[in-house]
Amino acid sequence: MAVNPQPKLSALEVMRDAPVIPVIVLHDVAHAVPLARALVAGGIRMLEVTLRTPQALQCIELIAKEVPDAVAGAGTIRSAADAQAASLAGARFGVSPGYTRAVGKACHDIGLPLLPGVATGSEIMMAQEDGLTELKFFPALQAGGVAMLKAWQGPFGDVTFCPTGGIHAGNAAEFLSLSNVACVGGSWIVPNDAIQAGDWARVTELARAASQLKR
């Protein structure tokens, strides 16, 4: 595996590319490339492949090599080792369910843009102390949803969020209407049944609808 040679992105560029970052769980490497192509065809390029399966790193590598219009990212980064492995596989950004300084330092040192998960004011402040102002609000719905994000607009007006967790086609627009939300993360555009069936046309249709959400 080799580090992706493409230009480095900023976390804000990742967040602003499209209204939705798909949260992808892949159990079969054969699905990686056609899924990525289907998402790109629908206008979604930033792809968070979660490190929840043994196949995840190989899937990231395949997407990075074979789908040049996609930007492969790694989700569920929980350690410095995860960050390093993701970068070596070709990931161009990372997403974590929480934040630790070890993960933040590892991503900084290897030049991997990170969207760290936060759910409290203290976690936001710790991330800010380490220079991070683009954050994932997770689990968004369970941690207060739209009301919490509105409450944070005052004390954390310089922070931009990507709410993830419980977001779906029915509530995404409400989150995206907030001034401190650049995008949302969600799995509804990559339903498991469509992936297993190889129904890439359905994935493209869902991605196209997501890419047209207003923010």
C-alpha positions as CSV (number, residue, x, y, z in Angstrom):
1,M,0.0,0.0,0.0
2,A,1.2,3.5,-0.7
3,V,0.2,7.0,0.5
4,N,-2.2,8.7,-1.8
5,P,-0.2,11.2,-3.9
6,Q,-3.1,13.5,-4.6
7,P,-3.1,17.1,-3.1
8,K,-4.0,17.5,0.5
9,L,-7.5,18.7,1.3
10,S,-8.6,20.8,4.3
11,A,-11.3,19.5,6.6
12,L,-13.5,22.4,5.5
13,E,-13.0,21.4,1.8
14,V,-14.2,17.9,2.7
15,M,-17.3,19.3,4.4
16,R,-18.2,21.8,1.8
17,D,-17.9,19.5,-1.2
18,A,-21.5,18.1,-1.0
19,P,-24.3,18.4,1.5
20,V,-23.9,14.7,2.6
21,I,-20.9,12.5,3.4
22,P,-22.0,8.9,3.1
23,V,-21.1,6.7,6.1
24,I,-20.2,3.4,4.4
25,V,-19.8,-0.1,5.8
26,L,-18.4,-2.6,3.3
27,H,-18.1,-6.3,3.9
28,D,-17.1,-7.3,0.4
29,V,-14.2,-5.7,-1.5
30,A,-16.0,-6.4,-4.7
31,H,-18.6,-3.8,-3.8
32,A,-16.1,-0.9,-3.2
33,V,-15.4,0.3,-6.7
34,P,-19.0,0.1,-8.1
35,L,-20.4,1.7,-5.0
36,A,-17.9,4.6,-5.3
37,R,-18.7,5.0,-9.0
38,A,-22.4,5.0,-8.3
39,L,-22.0,7.7,-5.6
40,V,-19.8,9.9,-7.8
41,A,-22.4,9.6,-10.6
42,G,-24.9,11.0,-8.2
43,G,-22.7,14.0,-7.3
44,I,-21.2,12.6,-4.0
45,R,-17.4,12.5,-4.0
46,M,-16.3,12.5,-0.3
47,L,-16.7,8.9,0.8
48,E,-16.3,7.8,4.4
49,V,-15.5,4.1,4.5
50,T,-15.7,3.1,8.1
51,L,-13.0,0.9,9.6
52,R,-15.6,-1.4,11.1
53,T,-14.9,-4.4,8.9
54,P,-11.7,-6.4,8.1
55,Q,-12.1,-5.4,4.4
56,A,-12.3,-1.6,5.0
57,L,-8.7,-0.7,4.3
58,Q,-8.6,-2.8,1.1
59,C,-11.8,-1.1,0.0
60,I,-10.3,2.4,0.6
61,E,-7.2,1.3,-1.4
62,L,-9.3,0.1,-4.3
63,I,-11.4,3.3,-4.4
64,A,-8.3,5.5,-4.2
65,K,-6.7,3.6,-7.1
66,E,-9.6,2.9,-9.4
67,V,-12.1,5.7,-8.9
68,P,-10.1,8.9,-9.5
69,D,-13.2,11.2,-9.2
70,A,-13.9,9.9,-5.7
71,V,-12.1,11.0,-2.5
72,A,-11.7,8.1,-0.2
73,G,-11.8,8.8,3.5
74,A,-11.6,6.6,6.6
75,G,-14.2,6.6,9.3
76,T,-14.1,5.1,12.8
77,I,-10.5,6.2,13.4
78,R,-9.9,5.4,17.1
79,S,-6.1,5.3,17.3
80,A,-2.9,6.6,15.8
81,A,-2.5,3.2,14.2
82,D,-5.9,3.5,12.5
83,A,-4.9,6.9,11.1
84,Q,-1.6,5.6,9.8
85,A,-3.1,2.5,8.2
86,A,-5.9,4.6,6.6
87,S,-3.4,7.1,5.2
88,L,-1.2,4.3,3.8
89,A,-4.3,2.8,2.1
90,G,-4.9,6.1,0.3
91,A,-7.4,7.8,2.5
92,R,-7.4,11.6,2.0
93,F,-9.4,12.4,5.2
94,G,-10.3,10.8,8.5
95,V,-13.4,10.8,10.7
96,S,-13.4,9.7,14.3
97,P,-16.3,8.9,16.6
98,G,-14.7,10.9,19.4
99,Y,-11.6,12.9,20.0
100,T,-8.3,12.2,21.7
101,R,-5.1,14.2,21.5
102,A,-3.2,11.1,20.4
103,V,-5.5,10.7,17.4
104,G,-5.4,14.5,16.6
105,K,-1.6,14.5,16.8
106,A,-1.3,11.4,14.6
107,C,-3.5,12.9,11.9
108,H,-1.7,16.2,12.1
109,D,1.7,14.6,11.8
110,I,0.8,12.5,8.7
111,G,-1.2,15.3,7.1
112,L,-4.5,13.6,7.3
113,P,-7.4,16.1,7.6
114,L,-9.6,15.0,10.6
115,L,-13.2,15.5,11.4
116,P,-13.2,14.4,15.1
117,G,-16.4,13.5,16.8
118,V,-17.7,15.7,19.7
119,A,-20.8,15.6,21.8
120,T,-20.1,18.1,24.6
121,G,-18.8,21.7,25.0
122,S,-15.7,20.4,26.7
123,E,-14.8,18.1,23.8
124,I,-15.3,21.1,21.4
125,M,-12.9,23.2,23.5
126,M,-10.3,20.4,23.6
127,A,-10.4,20.0,19.8
128,Q,-10.2,23.8,19.4
129,E,-7.1,23.9,21.7
130,D,-5.5,21.6,19.2
131,G,-6.4,23.8,16.2
132,L,-9.5,21.9,15.0
133,T,-12.5,23.9,14.1
134,E,-14.3,21.6,11.7
135,L,-15.9,18.9,13.8
136,K,-18.3,16.0,13.6
137,F,-21.3,16.2,16.0
138,F,-21.9,12.6,17.0
139,P,-24.2,11.0,17.8
140,A,-26.2,14.0,16.6
141,L,-29.8,13.0,17.2
142,Q,-29.0,11.3,20.5
143,A,-26.8,14.1,21.8
144,G,-29.4,16.9,21.3
145,G,-29.8,17.3,17.6
146,V,-30.8,20.6,16.0
147,A,-31.5,22.2,19.4
148,M,-27.9,21.5,20.6
149,L,-26.4,22.9,17.5
150,K,-28.5,26.0,17.9
151,A,-27.3,26.4,21.5
152,W,-23.7,26.1,20.3
153,Q,-24.0,28.9,17.8
154,G,-23.3,31.4,20.6
155,P,-20.3,30.1,22.4
156,F,-18.8,28.2,19.5
157,G,-19.7,30.5,16.6
158,D,-16.3,29.8,15.0
159,V,-16.9,26.1,14.7
160,T,-18.4,24.3,11.7
161,F,-20.1,21.0,12.2
162,C,-21.0,17.8,10.3
163,P,-23.8,16.2,12.3
164,T,-23.8,12.4,12.0
165,G,-25.9,9.8,13.7
166,G,-29.7,9.5,13.2
167,I,-29.6,11.7,10.1
168,H,-31.9,10.6,7.3
169,A,-33.6,12.0,4.2
170,G,-36.5,13.2,6.4
171,N,-34.5,15.4,8.8
172,A,-31.3,16.2,6.8
173,A,-32.6,19.5,5.5
174,E,-33.4,20.8,9.0
175,F,-29.8,20.2,10.1
176,L,-28.4,21.7,6.8
177,S,-30.4,24.9,7.4
178,L,-28.3,25.8,10.4
179,S,-25.5,28.4,9.9
180,N,-22.9,26.3,11.7
181,V,-23.6,23.1,9.7
182,A,-21.6,22.6,6.5
183,C,-22.8,19.0,5.7
184,V,-24.3,16.0,7.4
185,G,-23.1,12.4,7.5
186,G,-25.5,9.6,6.9
187,S,-25.9,6.0,5.7
188,W,-29.3,6.4,4.0
189,I,-27.8,7.0,0.6
190,V,-25.8,3.7,0.9
191,P,-28.5,1.2,2.1
192,N,-27.1,-2.2,2.8
193,D,-29.8,-4.0,0.8
194,A,-28.9,-2.0,-2.3
195,I,-25.2,-2.7,-1.8
196,Q,-25.8,-6.5,-1.4
197,A,-28.0,-6.5,-4.4
198,G,-25.6,-4.5,-6.5
199,D,-28.4,-2.0,-7.2
200,W,-26.0,0.8,-8.1
201,A,-28.7,2.7,-10.0
202,R,-30.6,3.1,-6.7
203,V,-27.5,4.3,-4.9
204,T,-26.9,6.9,-7.7
205,E,-30.5,8.1,-7.4
206,L,-30.2,8.5,-3.6
207,A,-26.9,10.3,-4.0
208,R,-28.3,12.6,-6.6
209,A,-31.2,13.6,-4.3
210,A,-28.7,14.1,-1.4
211,S,-26.4,16.2,-3.5
212,Q,-29.3,18.6,-4.3
213,L,-30.2,19.3,-0.7
214,K,-30.1,23.0,0.2
215,R,-27.7,24.4,2.9
